[in-house]
Amino acid sequence: MVATTDSRDFQFMRVALALARRGLGLVWPNPAVGCVIVNGATVAGRGWTRRGGRPHAETEALRRAGPKAKGATAYVTLEPCDHHAKTPPCTEALIDAGVARVVIAAVDPDPRVSGRGAARLRAAGVSVAAGVLEEEAQSLNAGYFLKVREGRPLITLKSATTLDGRIATRTGESRWITGKAARDLVHGMRADHDAVLTSVGTVLADDPRLTCRLPGMEDHSPVRIVADSHLRIPLISKLVQTAGATPTWLVTVKGGEKNRIKALRECGVTVIESEPGADVHPDPRWMAEEFGRRGLTRVLVEGGGHLAAALLRSGLVDRVAWFRNPRVIGGGGIPAAVDFGVQTLAEAPEFIRSGLTPVGPDVLETYHRAR
């Protein structure tokens, strides 16, 4: 329930949400939070969670507001923390600054915080309103919420296909199915995800870099992850050769060649050895939970049809970003997802369309999983 009658609360919370988005892809394992300090009709301070999760949004906004924070209203997209971790509690900072009112978008699902932050503020005499633009705030930090509740990150499957769902011709030609505008947009998507996951088959076919190469955003590249059961990734691949500059993980099954693993680690690759799944590949659910254990909250998947099928079969695809180009390749082309055992329509994963956007000659369709 929204405990407010002030229309300005929605106005300033929208500003706080816009600030929070700046942290996506940069703040894991923390949530991306925005904060606006308003004194009267004046915005006294703004802040958002910085790279690596520190400083927190509230701390940054209070620093900028200085003495103007006294008697002000703080708009925060997620309930302020009330526990000592790597930083002091944000509730303490707000109380010490003399903030009179705090407006919260969403309650933090972390049991160390959930409800306690708001209670601590109220106990100190601070007026608290909660639930302002709650749905928007939960959507923005859906990956963080999922990691807290289920121990795994939000997984978005990105695909670039023809009208008939083909990612390449029968000969494997795939560059470029979509146009430059769509490819640029994918670089932006990489920037606001913690990691990008691909398969070794894609590495062997395309030798990608999987970095964000938009001007001025080169340092926003995500962790690159390769699912590679049999350690087939070439040591001369772009991913391995740049592992020292951009974090690169490789997930393989236990029992792989020791010298190969040693060579990869010497190149800077983090090798993660998993128990094999039913088909001698890393088990997708184990893999997702391991990403959660390592702090990831948002993973973008840019792989081939086998990786897409494995994730869909395991019920791990939360969102879909589907770029569609107005060409038709036909049945001989390579599909976006190979057969993963669907016998009836009732068994097929179902998604709800959330957006349809023209991107140059292409179209971006976005979906979220039906609950």
C-alpha positions, -999 to +999 in steps of 0.1 A: +000+000+000+012+035-008+013+056+023+013+090+006-010+116-008+017+139-021+019+138-059+055+151-057+064+118-041+059+101-075+077+128-093+109+126-072+108+088-070+109+087-108+141+107-106+155+083-080+147+054-102+164+070-132+195+075-110+193+039-098+195+026-134+230+041-137+243+014-114+229-016-134+258-039-143+283-021-121+272-026-085+267-064-081+263-081-057+245-051-044+212-037-057+212-006-079+197+021-057+189+058-063+183+085-038+171+121-040+172+145-011+145+173-014+143+203+009+112+224+002+111+228-035+148+223-040+167+191-048+195+193-023+214+161-032+213+131-055+231+098-053+232+063-068+251+032-057+286+033-072+307+006-088+312-024-066+283-013-043+301+015-025+292+042-015+255+035-012+230+059-028+219+074+005+254+082+016+262+099-017+230+119-017+235+130+019+272+140+012+260+163-017+231+177+003+253+186+033+234+207+060+204+210+036+195+174+045+182+185+079+144+186+078+144+173+042+127+143+025+148+115+012+134+095-018+150+060-019+143+033-044+150+005-020+146+003+018+177+017+035+200-009+051+201-012+089+231-035+094+268-031+096+285-047+065+313-031+044+295+002+051+277+016+081+239+014+081+222+040+058+194+043+084+220+057+108+233+082+082+198+094+074+189+098+111+222+116+119+217+140+090+183+151+105+162+139+076+125+144+085+109+120+061+119+090+040+099+078+010+107+042+000+098+025-033+103-012-024+111-031+008+144-049+007+139-087+005+173-093+024+163-107+058+189-085+074+171-054+061+135-064+053+112-041+073+140-033+098+152-003+079+118+014+079+112+004+116+145+019+127+137+052+110+102+053+125+117+046+159+140+076+155+110+098+148+114+099+110+082+098+090+082+069+065+061+063+034+065+030+015+054+015-017+057+045-040+063+032-075+070-002-059+064-023-091+089-002-111+115-005-084+111-043-081+114-046-119+146-026-120+162-048-093+145-080-103+179-097-105+188-088-069+154-099-056+157-132-075+192-138-061+180-131-025+149-153-029+161-181-051+199-179-050+204-172-087+205-142-110+179-129-134+186-145-168+178-127-201+180-147-233+190-124-262+185-137-297+189-121-332+170-140-358+152-139-391+114-137-392+113-175-391+136-178-360+169-187-376+202-174-362+223-185-392+221-201-426+227-239-431+264-231-437+266-212-404+267-177-418+253-153-393+271-119-397+251-099-398+215-110-395+205-077-377+216-042-386+241-018-368+214-001-347+204-034-332+240-044-326+247-011-309+217-017-286+231-051-277+263-034-265+241-012-243+224-043-229+258-058-221+267-026-201+237-030-178+242-067-171+267-081-146+277-109-170+272-122-205+270-160-210+278-178-242+286-213-253+319-226-266+302-233-299+296-196-304+332-189-295+345-214-320+322-200-347+325-162-341+355-156-318+335-128-300+348-103-275+315-098-257+325-064-245+307-031-245+322-010-273+300+020-273+321+052-272+328+062-236+314+030-221+343+006-227+348+003-189+312-010-186+320-044-200+304-073-181+320-105-169+323-128-199+313-164-192+317-194-215+300-228-210+326-252-222+322-289-211+353-302-228+377-272-226+375-266-263+380-229-262+412-219-281+439-202-260+443-178-289+406-167-288+398-131-281+381-140-248+411-158-234+437-133-248+418-104-231+409-122-198+436-102-180+417-069-189+381-080-187+370-107-162+364-140-180+349-172-164+348-206-180+324-233-167+334-268-174+327-303-159+350-318-133+378-340-145+390-319-174+426-319-185+447-304-157+473-288-180+446-272-201+430-257-170+464-245-158+470-228-191+437-210-190+442-198-155+476-185-164+459-164-191+436-149-164+406-171-170+386-181-139+378-218-144+347-231-126+344-269-124+309-283-120+293-316-116+280-328-150+243-327-157+223-354-173+239-349-207+276-345-195+274-307-198+274-284-168+240-286-152+222-253-160+206-249-126+238-256-108+255-231-131+228-204-124+231-210-086+269-208-088+266-174-105+244-164-076+269-176-051+295-155-068+273-124-065+258-120-100+223-106-102+218-101-140+231-124-168+226-118-205+227-149-226+243-146-261+247-182-272+236-206-298+206-229-300+219-256-276+226-232-247+192-215-253+174-249-253+192-260-221+182-229-202+146-230-215+143-267-206+155-259-171+130-231-166+158-205-161+149-179-188+132-150-170+133-124-198+137-126-236+151-098-258+144-110-294+158-090-323+139-099-355+152-091-390+128-091-420+145-120-438+134-156-442+160-184-443+138-215-442+140-249-426+177-254-434+188-226-412+200-229-377+172-224-351+174-200-321+167-230-299+173-267-308+148-294-297+145-296-260+118-322-256+085-303-258+058-328-267+027-307-260+018-270-260+012-272-223+049-281-218+062-251-238+077-223-218+053-193-220+062-156-220+043-124-219+053-096-243+063-064-225+076-043-255+079-040-292+104-014-305+116-007-341+154-007-343+165+005-377+153-022-402+148-047-373+123-050-344+131-057-308+105-078-290+109-081-252+091-107-230+090-118-194+082-152-182+046-160-174+042-169-137 
